[in-house]
Amino acid sequence: KFLLVMAPVLQLPFLDGDPVIPEKHALLRTLGLPQSWSLGPTADPTSQELGDAGSLVDSLRVAFLHPDELDFLHEDEGHRTISSADRGTSAAAGQGTSAEVGQGTSAAAGDGTSAAAGEAGGAPDPAEAPAPAKLDRQGRWQHFAPWNRRKALFAARQICIKHGLSDMLRQVDAEIAEFCSAANKVSPGVVNADIQGAGLTLEKYCVRSGVALGPVFVGQHSDSDRGFYASDDMNPGSPIVSVPPAVLVTCRRALLDPGFAGVAEKLIDDGEGVLQLYLIFCRARQRQGVQLSLDLDFLLSTSPDSYTCLITWPAPAVAALGQPHVAQVVATKHAELEALGARARAAGWPGDLPLAHEDLVWAKAFTDSRAFSVEVPVEAELQGRGLPERVLCVVPVADMMNHAMEAQCTIPTFNREQNCFQLVTQAAIPKGAQVYLNYGTLQTWELLCYYGFCPHNNICDTLTFDITPEDPAKLVELTASGLPTEHSLRRGGPGDGLPPRLLPAVQICVEGQGIDAISVLSSVVQSLLPEPLDPSVMTETWWHGPMGRLVREFRDSQCTLVARSLDRLSKLSTEPEAKRRKLSVATEPAGS
């Protein structure tokens, strides 16, 4: 739920237990954004009448900030004190037209419209202040990854629909269209790639199983995998696929299968493991010629026998990625699968069915890359057992959606009114464009691990390291200064990924040692490069196929991330000491 309704006031959603609520409140005040809105006249002096789509979206972006992202605000102009004159200038700029709002150009009041104004703490020079409000909002959020904006836009759309704010809904829809424009590109040369399984075409399967498809078809382009494409123009709010609960494959479904219920009952505390074992069970029975239910038969007949997730890779290929922590994650997954197999045999796994490690790997790759976590009402036969509604679901047909950061569809949900699993658009989609789903804010190694692909310039990429000093006194000083010992390099941060509080923290660690902080930090960053590649891997068969290509793409992405940070450090090393010190001003303790 995005908002708490306190009629006639709408309150921002701050989640219980969020450790950075005070910082978010402070950031809202600094940016001149409201913490609540009124739908009409109100006596509440802290509320602002809701009339600006930009303010609504920007306030929601603050509310949805991940705690880690606040670390990247300390060098941002938005964290500096803004005078009333600044707010007046920005507020005046914010009176944009509806068309401007639609292009992401409206400004919420007050965030400091120039670097000069931010540093001087006074009103900006009119000659230097940007005339269009567009620069105001874009500058405010330029250091943040787009998933934050996407979540805020989709939340704002639901608010407008719930409260009948039709004019603002048009503004939000226009801004969503601008955000999703990269996903909405229409590529020529898309060919129909309809799938068939269990003797049925996709269309016939949907009719027989009760799955409802929107105006989409399965297509494939030379530059992309098979996916859904719009066969007609679609408006926001259009269902792409609606799947009845009887078709969903879950661990609870396994409990209702007489042939597998005995095993499922003993292992039901591990819902994901039960689902994986059930998929292995059904595939083995299908290969024995046993008649399965229609949806399971079609699902297994149209699913690949192999995947490109990291868990399917040979150990030398995983090691070639050059990131030991990734190799450790994969090794742990293999150990967990071995333990799952042992528990399944102890629980009475059918003796006539195979349960080899490769079967477990296949099932793990299947659920990692194709399953959804959704709250689904517990079946009537299982009521009263205390089973959770949130469950991992394999959803025939819906599992063909591909990933994009600017995806037009919202997260999958179970529509209780219509009693079905649904994927729904939140943006208008033109005929011929691919329809995307956002898999989440995953780093490249995570996308490789779970889905088996390596995106280009993934803005979610992060490299984390620790700089805890050996001297206890310096650790106390870091704590007193509000400086963390764990830091991250990321594409989405200021300075191409250099956290603003990193350099001040290193300066404390090396103080009194006659060592240059930037040189030390450069060495630390350099150590984050992928480990050297063993030349012998280039003689391996896998090196010359898809795995080798993915290894090279992954290593390039990590090298680029480190190189950007090293470039930033190189520029800092040529700046005067006074210029560097501005990085630590925001982090000095009170009274220092």
N, C-alpha and C positions, 0 to 999 in steps of 0.2 A: 504494500500500500504506500503510495507516494506521499499523501498528505493526511494530516489530521484535521477534520473540519471542526472549527470552533465558530459557528455561524455568528455574525457574517464574516469571520476572519479565517483565512487559510494559513496554517502554520507550516514552516519548513520541516521536512522530515530529518531529524537527527536520530540515528539509531541508538537504542539503549546500549550502554557499554562502549560507545565510541570514545577512544581515549583522547581525541583531538577536538572535541566539541568546543572548548573555549577558543582554540585557534581559529576554528571555522567562524564562530561568532565575530571574533576580532577581524577576520579577513572580510566578512560581509560589511562591517562598519567602515573598514579602510577603503573598500571599493564603492562605498555609498549605496550598497544594495540592501533591500529590506529583508527582515527575517520573517515577516508575515505580510499578507495582503488582505485588503477588505474587498468584498464584492459590491460594496456600496458605502454610503456614509457610515462612519463609525466613530465612537468616542475614544477608541484605542489610539494613543499618541504614537505608539511604536509601529503601527501598521501603515502601509502605503496602499492607496487604491490601485487595484490591479488594472492596468491599462496599457502596459508596455510588454510585449512579448519578449523583448531582449532582456529586460530585468528579470522576468520569470525564469527564462532559460539560464541566465548567468547565476542567479541565486541557487537554482537546482544543481548547477555544476559545482558550486562550493559545497553544497550539502552532500554530493556524491563523491567528493574527493577522497581518494584512498589516503590513509595517514602518511604513507611513504611519500606521497606527492607533495605534501606540505614542506618537506625539506627543500624542494626546488623553488620555493617562493622567497627565500631569504635574500636573493639578489634581485628579485623582481621589483619593478617600480610600484607594484600594487601593495608591497609591504611597507612602503614609506608613508609617513604622515602626509595627509592631503588636506590642504586648507579649504576653507569655505569658498574661496575664490575659485579653486580648482573644481570643486563640486559644481559651482554655478556654471563654469564653462562647459563641463561635460554634460550637465543636465540640459543646457541649451542645445548642445549638439545632439542630444538624444531624442529630440522631437522630430524624428524622421518620419517619412511617409510609410504606408503599408508596403509599398514596393521595396523600399529600402530595407525594411525589416526582413522581407522575404529573401533578400540577397545577403542576409547576415550582416547588415550594415547599421542597424539601430544600436544605440548605446544606452546602457543603463547609466544612471547618474554616477559620475565621479570616479575615475580611476587614475587621474593624472595623465595628461595628454601629451607630455613630452618628457624626454629624459632630463632636460634642463629644469623643468618644473619639479620633477621628482627630487633632484639633488638639492635645489635651492629651497624647497619646501614652500614656495610661494606660487602666485598666479603665473601661468605660462605667458610668454611673450606671444601676443596675437599673431605676429608674423611667423612664429615657429609652430604654433599649435595647428595640428592637421584640421583642415576644414571639414572633410566628411567624417561622420560618426563611424564609418567603416573601420578606420585605423584604430579608433578607440577600443572597440570590442576585439578586433583581431589581435592587437597588441596585448590586451589583457590576457588572452589565452594561448599566445603563440608557443609557450613552453610546455603545453600539456597535450597528451596524446588524445586522438580523436574519440576514443571510446567514451571518455567523460562527456563530451558534447553529445554524442549519440544517445547516451542514456538520459541526459537531461532533456533533449529534444523529444524523445519518445514519451518521457514522463509528462512534459508540458502538454503534449497532445492529448494524453488521457485526462489531464486536469481540465482542459478546455472542453472536451466532450462531456465530462461528468457534470460540469457546471453551466453548460449551454453557452459558452463564450465563443460565438460563431465568428466574430470579427478577428479575435485573437487566434482562433484555430486556423484561419486562412493564412495569417502571418507565420504561424509555426509550421504549417504544411509547406509553405514556400521555402522556409529555411531548411526543413528536412529535405526537400527536393534538391536544394543546392548542396547539402552535405552528401546525399546519396548519388550525386551526378556521376561520380567515377564508376559506381556499380551499374548505373543505368545506361552505359554506353552500348549502342547497338552495333554488333560486329557482323559484317557480311560473311557469308560462307558457313553459317551454322547448318548442320545437317541433322535430320531426324535420326535419333538413335534409340528408338523404342526398344524396350526390353521384353523378353519373353521368359516364362518360367512355368513349370508344371503344366505345360501345354496351353498356357494362356498368355495373351498379350496383356500389357499393363491395363489397357482400357477394360478388357473383359474381367480381369482380376478385380479391379475397383468396383465394377458393377456387382459381382458375385459376393464380395466381402463387405460391401457397404462403405467403402472408402470414397470420399467425395473429393475430386480434384477441381481446382479453379481453372481459369483459362491459361493453362500451361501445357507444354509438351517436353518430352525428354529429348534433348539435343546435345550435340557435341561440336566444338570448334577446334580447329587445328592447334590453337594455343591453350586449350583448357580441357579438363576432364569432362566426362558426361555429367549433365546437370539439367535443372529445370529452366526453361525459357518461356517468356510470356508469348502466348499465341494471340493476344489482344492487349490493348491498353488496359491497365488496371488502376483503380483508385486506392488511396490509403484505406485500410480497414477491410481489404478483400481477403478472404480465406484462400490460402494456397492449397492446403490439404487438410482434410478433416477425417480422423480415423476413429471408429467406434472402439470402446474399451475392450470388446471381445477379441480384437485383432492385436492388441498390445501384448508383447512377449515380455514377461517380468518374472521375478522370483515367486510372486504369488500365483502366477499361472502354473508354475512348476508344482506348487502345493496341490493344485486341483487336477493334476494329471495322475491317474491311478498307477501308471507305470513308473512314475518317478517320485511320487509323494513321499515314499519311505525315506529316500535319501534327502529330499528337500527338508523334511521335518527335522532331521537331526542337524542340519547345517543352516537353518533359516536365519540365524543371527548374522550370517555373512551373506547378505542379499545379493551382492555383486557376484560372489563366488557361486552361489546357487544358480544364478542366471547363466553364467558361463558353463557350468556343468550341464545345465539343461539344454543348452545349444549343442553341446557335444553329443548328448544323449539323443536328441532329435535327429541330428545329422547322421549318426550311426544307424538309427532305425530306418531312416530314409534310404540309406545305402543298402540295407537289408531287404528293401522292398516293402517295408511296413507303411501303410497308408497313414499319413499325418493329416492334421486339419489343414484346410485350404491355405490359410495365411502362412503357416509354418512351411508348408511345401513350397509355396511361391517364394518366400523369403530366402530359403536355403538354396533354391534352384537358381536364384538371381544374384547370389552372393559369391564373391571370389573365394577361391581356395587358398589364396595367399595374399599377404598384405605387405606394405613397406614400412610399417611402424618399427621403431628401433628394436622392440623385443623380438622381432623376426630376423634381425641382422646377426651375422656371425660376430663373435667377440672382437676379432681384429678390425672389422669395419667400424664398430662402435668406438674402439680405442683410437682409430684414425681421426675421429672428430677432434681429438686433442683436448678434451675437457674431462678430467678424472671424475668430477662429480656426476656427469651424465652417465659414464660407464658404471658408476656405483649404483645409480638409480635403476639402470637396466638389470644389473646383477641382482639387486634386491627383488625386482619383479620376478625374475626367474626363480629365486628361492621361494618366494611366496606361492608361485604356481606349483612347485614341487610339494609344498606343505598342503596346498589345496587338494592335490591329487591323493596324497596320503590320507587326508581326512575323508575324502569321498570313498575310498576303498574301505576304510574302517566303518563307514556309514552304510555299507551294503551296495556299493556300485555293482550293477549287473555283470556277472562274470563273462557273459558272451559278448560284451562290448569293449572295444579298445579304450584305453585312457592313457595314451602315451604323452610324453612332454610336448611333442609337437601339436597334439590335439588341444592341450591347455593353452599353448601359445596362440594357436588359431582363435580360440574363443576369447582370449584376452584382447587380441588385436581387434576382433569383431566388436566387442563392447566398447573398447576405448575409442574406436573411430566412428561408430554408428549409433550408439545408444544415447538417450536423453534422460536427464534427471528431472522428473516431473511429479507434482503432487496429483495422484489419481485416487479417487474414492475407493476404499477397500471393498472388495466383492462381497455380496450378501452372504455367501457361504463361509466367509472368513471373518465376519463381523464378531466382535467381542473377544478377539485374541490379542488385542493390543498391537497389531501390526501397524507400522507407520504408513501414512499416505504417500510420503515422498519415496519414490522407487525408481530404480534404473529401468528404463523401457527401451526395448528394441521395437522400432515403429516401421513396419513395411511401408515403402514408398517415400515417406518423409526422410528416410536416411540417405536419400540421394542429393540432398541440398549441399552445395559447396560453400566455402568460407570467403568472406570479404570483410574488411574492417568497416566499410561503408555500406554494409548489408541493409537491404530495404525491409527485412522482416524482423519482428520483435522476437523475444525468446519464446520457445514453445511453451504452451500452457494447456491445461485441461479445462475446457469450457463446460462448466457444470450445468449451465442452462440448456445447452445443446447436447450434453453428455457425450463429448468426444474430445480427443486430442486435436489441437489445431496449431497450424503455423499461419500467421496473419501478417499482411503487409502493413507497414507504417508509413510508406512513401508511395507516391504514384510511380508506376513502372510502365515504360513504353513498350509497345509490341516489338518483340525481337531481342529484348535485353534479357540477360540471365538473371534469375531470381536467387538472391544469396541469403545465407544465414550467417550470423557472426558466432564463431565457435568460442569466443572469449578472449580475454586479454592475456594471451599466451606468448611466451618467448619462442624464439625459433627452435631451441632444443626441445621445448614442450610440444610444439606442433610436429616436429619430427618424431618425438616419442609416441604421441597419441594418434597422429593422423598420417604420418609418413610423407610430409612435404615440407619444403623449405622456402618460405616467402622471400621476396626481394625487398630489402630495406624495411625490415620489420620494426616498427616504431616501439614495440613492446620489449625489445631486447634489453637486457640488464645484466651487468657483471657486478657481483657483490664481493667485497673483501673487508677484512677487519684490520684496524690499525691500533689495537689496544697496546699502550706502552708498557714496558717492563717496570718502569718507575711508578710505584703506587701514588706518589704525590702528584704526578702528572695526570694520572687517571682521575684523581679527585678534582684537579683543575679543569679537566675536560667536562666532568659532570657539572661542576659549578658554572661553567660557561654555557651549559646547554648544548654541548657538542657531542654527537654520537661517536662511537668507535667503529660502528659498521656503516659502510657507505656503498653506494651503487653508482655505476656508470650506466647511462641510458641514452637512447637516441632522443627521447622526448624532453630532456631537460635543457636549461639554459647552457650556453657555451657548448652545444653539441654533446651534452651528456655529462658535464662536469658539475657535481653537486656544489653549490655555493659554500656550504659549510665544511667541505673537505679540506681545503687549503688551511683555514684557520686551525682546524684540528691537528693537522700535520705540523704546523708551526709550533704548537704547544708540545707535541711529542719530541721534536728535535731541538727545542730551546736549550741553549747553554752547551750544545755539543759542537758548535762551529760548523754545522751542516746546513746547506741550503735546502729549505723545505720543498721547493719545486723540483730540485734534482732527486730528492728522496722519493717524492710522489711520482715522478716520471719513472723511476725504477720499479715502483710498486705497480703502476699501470702497465708497464712493459711486461711484467711477469704474468699478466693476465692474458697474454696472447696464447693461442692454442699451442700445445706442446709440439715440438718438431715432428714432422711426418717421417716415419720409417720408410726409406726408399723401397724396401722389399714389398710394401703393400701394392706398389704399382705393377707388380707381376701377378697379383691375385686376379682371379676371374671377375670377382665382384667389382673391382676397381673400374673395369671398362663397361659397366652397366649402370643402371639407375642408382645403385648405392654409391658408386664412386662419384657420380655427378652430384648427389646430395651431400657427400662429404666435402667436396670442393666448394659447393655453394655455402655450406655452413661455416667452414673455416674462413671464407672470404667475408661473410657477414660479421664474424667476431673480430677479425682483423680490422675491418672498417670502423667498428665501434671503438676499439682501442686507439686506432690512428687518429680519430677525431678528438679524443680526449688528450692525446699527446700533442696534437696541434694546438689545442687550447692552452696547454701548459707551456708550450714553446712561446706563444704570444705573451703569456703572463710573465715569463722570465725576462722579457725585454721592457716591461712596463716599470715605471718608477715604484719604489716601495710604498709611497703614499697612495698610489692607485691600487696596489694590491690590498692595502689595509682596508679599503672600503668593503671588501668581502666579509671582514669579520666584525664590522660595526654592529650589524643586527644581532650578533650572537654574544656580545659582551654582557656579562651579568650586571644587574643594577648596581650603580655606585662605582663601577670600574672606571 
